[in-house]
């Protein structure tokens, strides 16, 4: 493994995704967390952290010239930040929009993977 470089973009994004997972799992154990004077459930914070992680991934992967990874992360950022915003302000429209973008993104990735396998 002498020629392998450490992927800082992947590590940064992975760290934020891991933190989002921990926040999601902490929900039943810790209750709401005060953020700016407002009580926010950890699972809501997890969507925000995940959205920030995807946004960071979009920027970092774009800088590396990895356009497909950047686009995928950009779509993920929009979806998860919409879920975070919707849950934070109580907007069902934003929550539904976020869910639809997550589902559409997952289906698109699945279709692309199936297409590549079939080629």
Secondary structure, 3 states (H helix, E strand, C coil): CCCCCCCHHHHHHHHHHHHHHHHHHHHHHHCEEEECCEEEEHHHHHHHHHHHHHHHHHHHHHHCCCHHHHHHHHHHHHHHHHHHHHHHHCCHHHHHHHHHHHHHHHHHHHHHHHHHHHC
